[in-house]
């Protein structure tokens, strides 16, 4: 069973998870394991996760010590949620779409053209979580700490530039989610589902002709080394969750829980989203320096694409409504939040 492999593999480690150790001075120090799939050199690890760990240590005067386990060393990308829910790890971070169907309403931010930046998308996603009990119910087995999005995703290809919709016909394109699968198929491409960790080798070996992904992946996964072209249309966003085991949460005292609440939520959602935006600018420059040809779809061509892409949104809404979920309400609220003016 999917849930069991990490439990067996790391049973010897679980005893430290969420446990308190009495020191020589009878002071209690809590050790927590933070598991995620980002590579050890990824800024979501070196900047975002580590800054959170440092904040918690500082605000609890060292009473809580969190250790990060990046690169899927404790759980695979698609088992981070289960690892946290079962208590095999204390905190887990991953991509919603790695477990299709598990977070139906959260996937609204994966729909086409939802936002122009990671910071904006993250703000919208966290506010939707706070407003809709149906979204909160998607995380019923854990304590959500922050939810966020990447910057918008583009199309990157090897050998074949994509300047018109017809250029996608028959190409095998790596896709991160069912929502992206739908519009890639509508455009004539053949979507291939795989995690971003697998994309470099798949491109290098010709398993796929291209990938759909945010700008930062060119740098953080070195994709700029194996692609030739980037087609810019701001097509979608990847979404992420960071959650905490209920038992680990319960092991904290009231003051520590208050510190966690003040440190996480929208604050960390925006921190993570802004980091993606910064990284996106750096990745674009790296791609240009590597002679990747960047083509921005003109408005008339993008309008042509949208006639095939936009029906995917209606299909998503219908699918949610058929499940008894407020899909239209969530989608329309996301658009309203996008139009709200916020302080930079």
C-alpha positions in Angstrom: 0.0 0.0 0.0 1.1 3.5 -0.8 1.1 4.7 2.8 3.2 2.0 4.2 6.6 2.1 2.5 7.9 5.1 4.3 6.5 4.0 7.6 8.4 0.7 7.4 11.5 2.4 6.1 11.7 5.0 8.7 10.1 3.3 11.7 13.4 3.7 13.6 13.2 7.4 13.2 9.6 8.0 14.1 10.2 7.8 17.8 11.9 11.2 17.7 9.0 12.7 15.7 6.9 15.1 17.8 8.6 13.8 21.0 10.0 15.8 23.8 13.4 15.1 25.2 14.3 16.1 28.8 17.7 17.7 28.9 20.1 17.8 31.8 18.5 21.1 33.0 15.0 19.6 32.8 14.1 21.9 29.9 11.9 20.4 27.2 13.1 20.6 23.6 10.9 19.3 20.8 12.5 17.9 17.7 10.4 17.9 14.5 11.2 16.3 11.1 10.3 18.4 8.0 10.1 16.3 4.9 9.9 17.6 1.3 10.9 16.8 -2.3 12.8 19.9 -3.3 16.5 19.3 -4.0 18.9 20.3 -1.2 20.2 23.3 -3.3 16.7 24.5 -4.2 15.8 27.9 -2.7 12.5 26.6 -1.4 14.8 24.6 0.9 17.8 26.9 1.4 15.8 30.1 1.7 12.1 29.4 2.4 12.2 26.3 4.6 15.4 27.2 6.4 14.1 30.7 7.2 11.0 29.2 8.7 13.1 26.8 10.8 15.3 29.7 12.0 12.2 31.8 12.9 10.7 29.0 14.9 13.9 28.3 16.8 14.4 32.0 17.5 10.8 32.7 18.7 10.7 29.6 20.9 14.2 30.3 22.4 15.4 27.1 20.9 12.8 25.0 22.6 11.7 23.7 19.1 14.3 22.3 16.8 13.2 21.5 13.2 15.4 19.5 10.9 14.7 19.5 7.2 14.9 16.4 5.0 14.9 17.6 1.4 15.1 15.6 -1.8 12.5 13.1 -0.9 14.8 11.4 1.5 12.0 10.4 3.9 9.0 10.2 1.5 8.5 10.3 -2.2 6.9 13.5 -3.7 3.5 11.8 -4.0 3.5 10.4 -0.4 4.5 13.6 1.6 0.9 14.2 2.7 0.3 10.6 3.8 3.7 10.6 5.6 2.5 13.6 7.6 -1.0 12.4 8.2 0.2 9.0 9.5 2.8 10.7 11.7 5.8 9.2 10.0 7.1 12.8 9.6 6.1 15.9 11.5 5.8 18.3 8.6 5.5 17.6 4.9 5.6 19.7 1.8 4.7 18.8 -1.8 2.7 19.5 -4.9 -1.1 19.1 -4.8 -1.2 17.6 -8.3 1.1 14.7 -7.4 -1.9 13.1 -5.8 -4.6 13.8 -8.4 -8.1 14.1 -7.1 -7.1 14.5 -3.4 -7.4 18.3 -3.4 -10.2 19.0 -5.9 -11.0 22.6 -5.0 -7.4 23.6 -4.2 -6.7 22.8 -7.9 -8.5 25.9 -9.0 -5.2 27.8 -9.1 -3.9 25.2 -11.6 -6.5 26.3 -14.1 -5.3 28.4 -17.0 -4.5 32.1 -16.6 -5.4 32.4 -12.9 -2.6 34.8 -11.9 0.5 36.7 -13.1 2.8 36.0 -10.2 3.6 33.5 -7.4 3.0 36.1 -4.7 -0.4 36.9 -6.1 -1.4 33.3 -6.7 -0.2 32.4 -3.2 -2.3 35.1 -1.6 -5.4 34.0 -3.5 -4.9 30.3 -2.6 -4.5 30.9 1.1 -7.4 33.3 1.2 -9.6 30.7 -0.6 -8.6 28.2 2.0 -9.5 30.5 4.8 -12.9 31.4 3.3 -14.2 28.0 2.1 -14.9 25.1 4.6 -15.0 22.8 1.6 -11.3 23.6 0.9 -10.4 23.2 4.6 -12.0 19.8 4.5 -9.4 18.7 1.9 -6.8 18.8 4.7 -8.9 17.2 7.4 -6.1 14.7 8.5 -3.4 17.4 9.1 -2.8 21.0 10.1 -2.2 23.2 7.1 0.7 25.6 7.7 0.9 27.4 4.4 -0.4 26.9 0.8 1.2 28.7 -2.2 1.7 28.7 -5.9 4.6 29.0 -8.3 5.0 31.8 -10.8 3.1 31.1 -14.1 4.2 28.2 -16.2 5.4 28.2 -19.8 6.1 25.6 -22.5 9.7 24.6 -23.1 10.7 22.4 -26.0 13.7 20.7 -27.7 14.2 21.1 -31.4 10.7 22.4 -32.2 9.8 26.0 -31.5 6.1 26.6 -30.5 4.9 29.8 -32.2 1.5 28.7 -33.2 -1.0 26.3 -31.7 -0.5 23.9 -34.6 3.1 23.5 -33.7 2.1 21.4 -30.6 0.3 18.8 -32.7 1.5 15.4 -31.7 4.3 16.6 -29.4 4.9 14.7 -26.2 4.8 17.3 -23.4 5.5 16.7 -19.8 2.5 17.7 -17.7 2.2 18.2 -14.0 -1.5 17.7 -13.4 -4.9 16.6 -14.9 -5.9 20.2 -15.3 -2.8 20.8 -17.6 -3.4 17.5 -19.3 -6.8 18.7 -20.4 -5.7 21.9 -22.2 -2.6 20.3 -23.7 -4.8 17.7 -25.2 -7.2 20.4 -26.5 -4.2 22.1 -28.2 -3.2 18.8 -29.9 -0.3 17.8 -27.8 0.1 14.4 -26.0 0.5 15.1 -22.3 2.9 12.9 -20.3 2.5 12.9 -16.6 5.7 13.0 -14.5 7.2 14.9 -11.6 9.6 17.8 -12.3 12.4 15.7 -10.8 12.2 13.4 -13.8 12.0 16.0 -16.5 15.7 16.7 -17.2 16.4 13.0 -18.0 13.2 12.7 -20.0 14.1 15.7 -22.1 17.8 14.6 -22.5 16.8 11.1 -23.6 14.0 12.3 -25.9 11.3 10.6 -23.9 9.4 13.9 -24.2 9.6 16.7 -26.7 9.0 19.4 -24.1 7.8 20.3 -20.7 5.3 22.6 -19.1 6.6 24.3 -16.0 7.2 27.6 -14.2 10.3 29.6 -15.1 12.2 28.7 -12.0 12.4 25.0 -13.1 14.9 26.0 -15.8 17.3 27.0 -13.2 16.4 24.9 -10.2 16.3 21.7 -12.2 18.9 22.8 -14.8 16.4 22.4 -17.7 18.0 25.3 -19.5 20.8 22.9 -20.3 18.5 20.6 -22.4 15.9 22.9 -23.9 16.1 25.1 -27.0 12.9 27.1 -26.9 10.5 28.7 -24.4 7.0 29.8 -25.3 5.5 32.4 -23.0 1.8 32.4 -22.3 1.5 32.3 -18.5 -0.6 29.2 -18.9 -1.0 27.8 -15.4 0.5 27.6 -11.9 1.8 24.8 -9.8 0.4 24.7 -6.3 2.0 23.5 -3.1 1.0 22.6 0.5 3.0 22.5 3.8 1.2 20.6 6.5 1.8 19.3 10.0 0.9 16.1 11.7 -2.0 16.5 14.1 -0.1 14.6 16.8 2.9 16.8 16.4 0.7 19.9 16.6 -0.9 18.5 19.8 2.6 18.0 21.3 3.2 21.8 21.2 2.1 23.8 24.2 -0.4 26.7 23.7 2.3 29.4 23.4 4.2 27.4 20.8 1.0 26.9 18.8 0.5 30.6 18.8 4.0 31.1 17.5 3.4 28.6 14.7 0.1 30.4 13.8 1.8 33.8 13.7 4.8 32.5 11.7 2.9 30.5 9.1 -0.4 31.1 7.2 -0.5 34.0 4.7 2.9 35.2 5.8 4.7 32.1 4.8 2.5 31.6 1.7 3.6 35.0 0.4 7.3 34.3 1.4 7.3 31.1 -0.7 5.5 32.7 -3.6 7.7 35.8 -3.7 10.8 33.5 -3.7 9.5 31.8 -6.9 9.0 35.2 -8.5 12.6 36.2 -7.7 13.8 32.9 -9.0 11.8 33.2 -12.2 13.7 36.4 -13.1 17.0 34.8 -12.5 16.0 31.7 -14.5 14.9 33.8 -17.5 18.3 35.5 -17.5 20.1 32.2 -17.2 18.1 30.8 -20.2 18.9 33.8 -22.3 22.6 33.4 -21.5 22.4 29.8 -22.5 20.9 30.9 -25.9 17.5 29.5 -25.2 15.1 31.3 -27.7 12.2 32.9 -25.8 9.0 33.5 -27.8 6.1 35.5 -26.2 2.8 34.7 -27.9 1.3 37.8 -29.4 -2.2 38.7 -28.1 -4.0 37.5 -31.3 -2.3 34.1 -31.2 -3.0 33.7 -27.5 -6.6 34.6 -28.1 -6.7 31.7 -30.6 -5.2 29.4 -28.1 -7.8 30.4 -25.5 -10.7 29.4 -27.6 -9.4 25.8 -27.1 -8.1 26.2 -23.5 -11.0 28.1 -21.9 -13.5 25.2 -22.1 -11.3 23.3 -19.7 -12.3 25.8 -17.0 -16.0 25.1 -17.6 -15.2 21.3 -17.5 -13.5 21.8 -14.1 -16.4 23.7 -12.7 -18.9 21.0 -13.9 -16.7 18.3 -12.4 -16.6 20.0 -9.1 -20.4 20.7 -9.1 -21.1 17.1 -10.0 -19.2 16.1 -6.8 -21.4 18.5 -4.7 -18.5 21.0 -4.4 -18.9 24.8 -5.0 -16.6 24.9 -8.0 -18.2 27.9 -9.7 -18.2 29.9 -6.4 -14.6 29.1 -5.7 -13.5 29.9 -9.3 -15.4 33.2 -9.4 -14.1 34.2 -5.9 -10.5 33.5 -7.1 -11.1 35.9 -10.0 -12.4 38.5 -7.5 -9.4 38.2 -5.3 -7.1 38.6 -8.3 -8.7 42.0 -9.0 -8.2 43.2 -5.4 -5.5 45.8 -4.8 -3.1 44.9 -2.2 0.0 46.5 -0.7 3.2 45.4 -2.4 
